[in-house]
Amino acid sequence: MVERLNASTDRYAPGSAVIAVLSRPRNVGSESTLLDVRSLVVAYENPRSGELTQAVDAVDLSIRQGEFVSIVGLSGCGKSSFLNAIAGLVRPISGEIWVAGNKIEGPGPDRAIVFQRPSLLPWRTVIENVIYGLELRGVRKAEARRMAERYLDLVRLNGAEHFLPRALSGGMQQRVNLARALICEPALLLLDEPFGALDAITRETMQNELLAIWEAARKTVLMVTHQIDEAVLLSDRVIVFSQRPARILAEIPIDLARPRHNVIRNSTHFNALAREIHALIFATAAS
């Protein structure tokens, strides 16, 4: 808990989170474990009062190589704070995060995050947006473009390479965002409400697109979503968070056959899983 923090905790600039570095052996998790989160606590400091607001409370989570896991919970429960800590964008109070056997201390090329809004560079074309990260790494332009063509084909945007973002629909912009993340070939893909800004029809289309992309690329994915049906459709496992500060209330295995198609939404088992998750989330709201 925050009130029990060691006095040696390092402090950063007001408004930022704070971190205490703990020591653990390097050989965490099993060989098939890609992400291993141990006793993670995240809190934010009020720049005026110095008080800490706790967002995540001692969460443990492991994700296997190639697994698609979603986190659901009430709005404001700490889902995005948890994801941002894994991305290295937020420093935790305590605990550890390991990706592929390496301890995480900040952002790195082993993780890529896709946010709700694409945030594409408006003056760069589709292909120029996709290769931007590779350019920063010093990859030769010809090689970067060759790789971009592959990922644009994967997200079904071949033919739109030279369009500017303003010429694209919201769904197409988010496909560019996915290609921009995938081209860096991260070990772990983090999705923070990736379709939350889209209308219902486009969102459902993009869910089906993501299913196909995941089947082709088989990336390890951790996604935050408010949409229960989205979590059930896409995931191998759904993690239910409590109210803030976030704790894991339940882990629901999604034992639906793959490859999956949109028609599975009509199945009895799909709807039973969605109802179970819905009941768990809203039980916390009533407590």
Long-range contacts (C-beta under 8 A, 24 or more apart in sequence): 1-54, 1-57, 2-41, 2-43, 2-52, 2-54, 2-93, 5-52, 5-93, 5-94, 9-93, 11-45, 12-91, 14-45, 14-47, 14-50, 15-44, 15-45, 15-46, 15-47, 16-44, 16-45, 16-91, 17-42, 17-43, 17-44, 17-45, 17-90, 17-91, 17-92, 17-93, 18-43, 18-45, 18-52, 18-91, 18-93, 19-91, 19-92, 19-93, 19-94, 20-93, 20-94, 22-94, 22-95, 22-96, 24-96, 26-101, 26-103, 27-101, 28-96, 28-98, 28-101, 29-62, 29-98, 29-101, 32-64, 32-65, 33-62, 33-63, 33-64, 33-65, 34-63, 34-64, 34-65, 34-66, 34-67, 34-99, 34-100, 34-187, 34-188, 34-220, 35-61, 35-62, 35-63, 35-86, 35-97, 35-98, 35-99, 35-188, 35-220, 35-222, 36-61, 36-62, 36-96, 36-97, 36-98, 36-99, 37-61, 37-62, 37-86, 37-95, 37-96, 37-97, 37-98, 38-95, 38-96, 38-97, 38-98, 39-94, 39-95, 39-96, 40-82, 40-85, 40-92, 40-94, 40-95, 40-96, 40-97, 41-92, 41-93, 41-94, 41-95, 42-78, 42-81, 42-82, 42-85, 42-90, 42-92, 42-93, 43-93, 43-245, 44-81, 52-93, 54-93, 54-244, 54-245, 55-81, 55-82, 55-244, 55-245, 55-246, 56-81, 56-82, 56-85, 56-92, 56-245, 56-246, 57-245, 57-246, 57-247, 58-95, 58-247, 59-95, 59-246, 59-247, 59-248, 60-248, 61-239, 61-248, 63-188, 63-220, 63-222, 64-220, 65-220, 66-218, 66-219, 66-220, 67-220, 67-221, 67-236, 67-237, 68-214, 68-220, 68-221, 68-223, 68-234, 68-235, 68-236, 68-237, 69-221, 69-222, 69-223, 69-235, 69-236, 69-237, 69-238, 69-239, 70-222, 70-223, 70-224, 70-225, 70-230, 70-231, 70-234, 70-235, 70-237, 70-238, 70-239, 71-222, 71-223, 71-224, 71-225, 71-238, 71-239, 71-241, 72-225, 72-226, 72-228, 72-231, 72-238, 72-239, 72-240, 72-241, 72-277, 72-281, 73-240, 73-241, 73-242, 73-243, 73-246, 73-281, 73-284, 74-241, 74-243, 74-281, 74-284, 74-285, 75-226, 76-244, 77-241, 77-242, 77-243, 77-244, 77-246, 78-241, 78-244, 78-245, 78-246, 79-224, 79-241, 79-246, 80-192, 80-193, 80-224, 81-246, 82-224, 82-241, 82-246, 83-113, 83-190, 83-192, 83-222, 83-224, 84-113, 84-192, 86-111, 86-188, 86-190, 86-222, 87-111, 87-113, 87-190, 89-113, 99-187, 99-188, 100-187, 109-137, 109-184, 109-186, 110-186, 110-187, 110-188, 111-186, 111-187, 111-188, 111-189, 111-190, 112-181, 112-182, 112-184, 112-186, 112-188, 112-189, 112-190, 113-181, 113-190, 113-191, 113-192, 114-174, 114-177, 114-178, 114-181, 114-189, 114-190, 114-191, 114-192, 114-194, 115-177, 115-192, 115-193, 115-194, 116-192, 116-193, 116-194, 116-195, 116-196, 116-197, 117-197, 118-165, 118-170, 118-173, 118-174, 118-176, 118-177, 119-177, 120-165, 120-173, 120-176, 120-177, 120-180, 121-165, 122-164, 122-165, 122-166, 123-164, 124-164, 124-165, 125-161, 125-162, 125-163, 125-164, 126-152, 126-157, 126-160, 126-161, 126-162, 126-163, 126-164, 126-165, 126-168, 126-176, 127-152, 127-161, 127-162, 129-165, 129-176, 129-180, 130-176, 130-179, 130-180, 130-183, 131-183, 132-180, 133-180, 133-183, 133-184, 134-183, 134-184, 144-183, 147-183, 148-179, 148-183, 151-179, 151-182, 151-183, 152-179, 154-179, 154-182, 154-213, 154-216, 154-217, 155-179, 155-182, 155-209, 155-213, 156-209, 169-202, 170-197, 170-198, 170-199, 170-202, 171-198, 171-202, 171-205, 171-206, 171-209, 174-198, 174-206, 175-206, 175-209, 178-210, 178-213, 182-213, 182-217, 182-219, 186-219, 187-220, 188-219, 188-220, 188-221, 188-222, 189-219, 189-220, 189-221, 189-222, 190-221, 190-222, 190-223, 191-221, 191-222, 191-223, 191-224, 191-225, 192-223, 192-224, 193-224, 193-225, 193-226, 194-223, 195-227, 195-230, 196-225, 196-226, 203-227, 203-230, 204-262, 207-233, 207-234, 207-262, 208-261, 208-262, 210-234, 211-259, 211-260, 211-261, 215-258, 215-259, 228-274, 228-277, 228-278, 228-281, 229-265, 229-270, 229-274, 231-277, 232-256, 232-270, 232-273, 232-274, 232-277, 233-260, 233-262, 233-264, 233-265, 233-270, 238-273, 238-277, 240-277, 240-280, 240-281, 242-284, 243-284, 243-285, 243-287, 249-280, 249-284, 250-280, 252-276, 252-277, 252-280
